[in-house]
Amino acid sequence: SLYVSEYFSQSAQKLSFYSWYGNAKLFHFHVPEDTVLLRWLLQASRGKGPECTSMEITVHFRHGAPPVINPLGTRFPANATVRPSYNISITLSSAVQNTTFVNITTPAAGDWFIAAHLPEAAGRIEVKGFSTPCPYMFQADMFVLRLTDMPVLEPGVPMPHTVVSPAKPLHVKVFVPKHAAGMRFQLSSCVTSEQRACTVRVLLGSITLPQSFQKSLTCTGSINCSLALDSPPWEKWLQIMVESLGPANASVSVEMLASFTVCRPGSTSSFLNFISLNQSQAGARPAAGEAPHNVSSQRSSCLQSQPVVREDLDVVSVRYRLLNGPSVPVSSLTPTLLLLNLNTGMDSGGSLVVNLLLNKTSVSLANATVAACVSAASPVLSPNATRNCSTAFSQGYPLSVSTSSAEAMLIVLYPQTDDWFLSLQLLCPKGQGECSSAEAKVTVFAYLTPCFNDCGPYGQCSLLRRHGYLYAGCSCKAGWGGWSCTDDTKAQTVGTQNLATLLLTLSNLMFLPAIAVAVYRFYLVEASVYTYTMFFSTFYHACDQPGVAVMCIMDYDTLQYCDFLGSVVAIWVTILCMARLKKILKYVLFILGTLLIAMSLQLDRRGVWNMMGPCLFALFIMVTAWVHHGAKRRHCYPSSWKRWVFYLLPGITLAFIAISVYAFMETNENYYYTHSIWHVLVACSVAFLLPPRDKHKKPWAWPQKLTCRYQICQNDREELYAVT
């Protein structure tokens, strides 16, 4: 056999601490057909700075769709069935880099996904620029080994082959036709080159994660051994691996035979005929233990199919419509089948929702139950399998409706890329003969949505992207958690939400004393800036709340920008006012600084230097002006010790405390009161730091100023006519 190796690599991604699914870094690979070995090369590294500590990285794997993970241990929606993901942990301790290999033999072909993340986020709000977070990088590479000439096992045709040695197993594949109801694999004529007892192991199917349903069959001696499978995956290649368990130098000769029992499409009434594929081929002999089917059994139907139309609505948004109406007839004789197409490759990033509603008046038997099963790759066709909802290589999702419980819902999170099937059948407690002539009407609603229930009132559905692949996740707020923001374990009460909104908005009223002081001391421009800051900070925080106590008077982004702009400009004009510059120079710096601050905030709104830069430059101007005034007057400036003790030192102290609270104490849990303290401290510090008014000015003296201007003109006229 000829093996070909292929290598696939993706760029490294910077890992984040986990708080929601958007923090997990996703890697998307495609495994080609006939792959016999898959090897993941996982490389994790961290920075070399002192802020970097040992860290544990969690890596999740899944075939067909992104992994469904729950690192925080939160609750999923009530009707969601979740199976734990397969994951490994990579520890970065003293070593700066860690390399880990993960091997998978006979992996399933198609899409494979890897998600990596750091532990749970601490919840502290870090100001960008105050601290340097340690970079943790992760990269996943994929190495595959595939056969270019894998032998094909034709259904109904015996195939002799030789296993050279235990180190070189035999790989063959067989194509499963559409509407296959069952498969029977038989191994016979097993002999060794040394004429000893033949011992081989047969593995049917491919490995998928998080759960693998690969079937194993051990054959000893020359006795024929076989394995029967119900509902194999339709229209897919099924890998079969035969390996010798005998001596290392002994070869083994075997003969393999695969046969299928299929449901072929029949008349336009959607009934399918039940026949054996190996009987349809000339010269094919029936499998051992099977009796030839007579004509009447060939004409009998094994399922009833309902036509379904897939209607694409948006990205990861699909609605399924039944052509014959939403009501589906369900009987006990044959299962009713609905095809839900999710094989475009772009459907696995949402949630599949199936809702069943039983028409109670349509059921003649009070204790009858409609059993339903949602499965991928192949449907459940036998009544016994309908109860546990299992197929040959997968475990489906069971549902049931009855007269006592007429409604049922199923949510499949991140459904794997495949054809999905909904099978329904009427079951009676005393056997199928009791309800052979009965029929039930079930209304079926099925759709694919990015986020179930749009993440509810306490969540936001975000569309995430990894290269060209799109998937959705819920970002929760107000203490709510879970996959769809339905876990209220740590949720804030409505009273807490109202309290948070009131604190963050009403704390801005502490700017009123600063505004009053500025107006009293005739700093009207500064008072206007403080009024602007108070207004937009109040309504920005009223709009920024995560819960139900929200009010937005304009676009959120506009409110945020105006709040940030007002805060930085307020600091800028306050420090320049303290510098006691000439009016023309002060107002020029006011306008020029405001324009530059507006530009820098547009570039990076949350950068620390957008606030620190103007503050430091304004402090430099203030210190230079104070030194100039002190040198000119030949004593310290400001000269009054009362000004230092009762105004400047308290104002500076309040400002430093405010900066400390803002930069080092705020977390997601205490934000509403620590940020309110920041509002109060900043507003109070402004009131203390504003310099006194000019000595020649009197507050509230606008009429005197107008009169004075008129008197000056009158005096000039008197001087004009003066005779000396």
C-alpha positions, 0 to 999 in steps of 0.5 A, a space after each residue: 500500500 502507498 501512504 501519503 503524509 500531509 501537514 496542515 498548520 495554522 497561525 498561533 493565537 493568544 490565549 485568554 482567560 475564560 469567562 464565555 465561549 468567545 474567550 476560547 480560541 478555535 482551530 478548524 481543520 479538515 481531515 481528508 478521506 482514507 486517513 489512517 493516522 492523525 497526529 496533532 502537534 500542540 505547541 504552547 508558550 508564554 512570555 519571559 517577563 516577571 508577570 508570567 507564572 505557571 499556567 494550565 491550558 485546557 484543549 478540547 477536541 471534537 469532530 464535526 462541530 466546535 466543542 461544547 465546553 463548560 469550564 465554569 460548571 454552569 447550567 445549560 438550557 433545560 431542553 439541551 442535551 450535552 455530552 462532555 467534550 474530550 479535553 487534555 491539559 497542558 501545563 506551562 510551569 518552569 518551561 517557557 514552551 511545551 510541545 504535546 502530541 495527540 495521536 488518533 488512528 483511523 480518524 473520521 474524515 471531515 471537519 475537526 475542531 480544537 478549542 483552547 483557553 486559560 482558566 477562569 478569568 479573575 474578574 478584575 477590570 484592568 486599565 489598558 497600559 497600567 499593567 502588562 499581561 503575560 502573553 500565552 500563545 497556542 498553536 495547533 498543527 495537524 499531520 495526517 497519514 492516508 492511503 492512496 489505494 485503499 481497497 474497496 469492499 464491494 457489497 455482497 462480493 467476498 474479498 480475500 486478502 492477506 495481513 502481512 504482519 501485526 505491524 502492518 494492519 489491513 485497511 479496506 473501505 465499503 460504501 454505505 448506500 442511502 436508505 441502508 437499514 442494516 449492515 452485516 460484516 462477515 469474516 471467514 477462511 482465516 488461515 495463517 502462513 504457519 498453519 496455526 490458529 488464526 486470531 485477528 481483530 477487526 475494527 469497523 468505523 472511524 474514531 470520533 471525539 468526544 465519543 467514539 462508537 467504533 465497533 471491535 470484533 475478535 475472530 479466533 480460528 477458522 470459524 466464521 465470525 460476523 457482526 450486525 449493525 443497525 442504521 449505518 451512516 448513509 452515503 459514507 465510506 466505512 473504514 474497516 481495519 483488520 490486524 493480526 494478533 498472532 506472531 510477528 513473522 506470521 501472515 494471515 489470510 482472510 475473506 471478508 463479506 459485507 451485505 446491506 439491508 436497505 429501504 429503497 424509495 418506492 412510490 410517490 407516496 414516500 413509502 420505501 420498499 424493504 429489500 436486501 442489496 446483496 439479493 439485488 446483485 446477480 450471483 450474490 449469495 445470502 449471508 449466513 443465517 439469513 433467509 431469502 426474502 419473499 416477494 411480499 416482504 420486498 413490497 412491504 414498506 419500512 418507513 414513511 418519508 415526509 418532504 422537508 424544505 430547507 429555507 436559509 434565513 441568515 448566517 447560521 439561521 435556517 428554517 425547515 418547512 414541511 411541504 405537506 404542512 406542519 402536522 405529520 401523521 405517525 403510525 405504529 407500523 412504520 417510522 415517519 422520517 424527516 430529513 434536516 439538512 445540516 451538511 453545508 459546513 457552515 451550520 455547525 456553529 449554531 443550535 438546532 431546535 426541534 419542537 414536537 406538539 401532539 394533537 391529542 384529539 388525533 390519538 385514539 389510545 389514551 396511553 399511546 406514546 409517540 417516540 421520536 429520535 433525532 440522529 445524525 448520519 442515519 435515522 433510527 428505523 427499528 422500534 426497539 432502537 427508537 427507545 434508546 435512540 442509537 444507530 450503528 456509530 452514534 447516539 441520537 437524542 430521544 424525545 417523546 410526546 403523549 396525551 399526558 405530555 403533549 409537547 417536547 423540545 430538544 436543543 442540540 448545541 453545535 450540531 455536527 456537519 451532517 444530514 440529520 434525521 427525525 424519526 417518529 413512531 407510535 408505541 403502545 405499552 401492550 405491543 404494536 398489535 394494540 395500535 396497528 390501526 391507530 395514527 397520531 398527528 404531531 406538529 413539528 417545528 425545526 430550525 437552526 438559530 445562532 443562539 437559542 432564544 437569542 441568549 435571553 434578556 440577560 445575554 447578547 448573542 455574538 457572531 464569532 469568526 475563525 478565518 472563514 468559519 462563523 459560529 455564535 456564542 452568548 455573552 451574559 451579564 448581570 451575573 447570569 451565566 450558562 451557555 444561553 444565559 439561563 443560569 441564575 446562580 449568581 444573578 443580580 436581583 432586580 433591586 441590585 440592578 436598580 441600585 447599581 444604576 442609581 449609584 452610577 448615575 446619581 453619583 455624577 451629581 457630585 459635579 454640581 458643587 464643582 460646577 457651582 464653585 466654577 460659576 461662583 469664581 467666574 470660570 464659565 468655560 470650565 463650568 460648561 465642561 463639567 456640566 457636559 461631563 456630568 450629563 453624558 456620564 450620567 446617561 452613559 452609565 444609564 445605558 451601560 447597565 447589564 440588567 433591566 434598569 437601562 435607559 439609552 437616550 442615544 446610540 451607546 457608542 456615542 454616549 461612551 465616546 462623549 463620556 470618555 471625552 468629557 472626563 479627559 477634557 475636564 481633567 485637562 481644563 482643571 489643571 490648566 486653570 490651576 496654572 493661572 495662564 493668560 486668558 488668551 493662552 489658556 483658551 487656545 490650549 483648551 481648544 487645541 487640547 480638546 481637539 487632540 484628545 478627541 483624536 486620540 480617543 478615536 484611535 484608542 478609547 481605552 488606552 491609559 495614555 489617552 488620559 495620562 498623556 494630557 494630564 502629564 502635559 497639563 501638569 508640566 505646563 502648570 508646574 512651569 507656570 508656578 515656577 515662573 510665578 514664584 520666580 517673578 514674585 520671589 516666594 513660593 507659589 501659591 503663597 498662602 499656606 491656607 491654600 495648600 492645607 485646605 484646598 490643594 492637599 485635600 484635592 490632590 489626595 482625593 485625586 490620587 485615591 480616585 486614580 487608585 480605585 479606578 486602576 487597581 480596585 475595580 472588578 466586575 462584581 464591585 464595579 457599580 460602587 467602586 466606579 461610583 466612588 471614582 465619580 464622587 472623588 473626582 468631582 470633589 477633587 475638582 471643587 478643591 483644586 479650582 483656584 480662587 477668582 481674580 482679585 479684581 473680579 467680583 462674582 455675579 457682577 455682569 451688570 457692573 462689568 457692562 456699566 464699567 465698560 460704558 463708563 470707560 468710554 465716557 471717561 475717554 470722551 471727557 479726556 478728549 475734551 479736557 483743556 490743559 
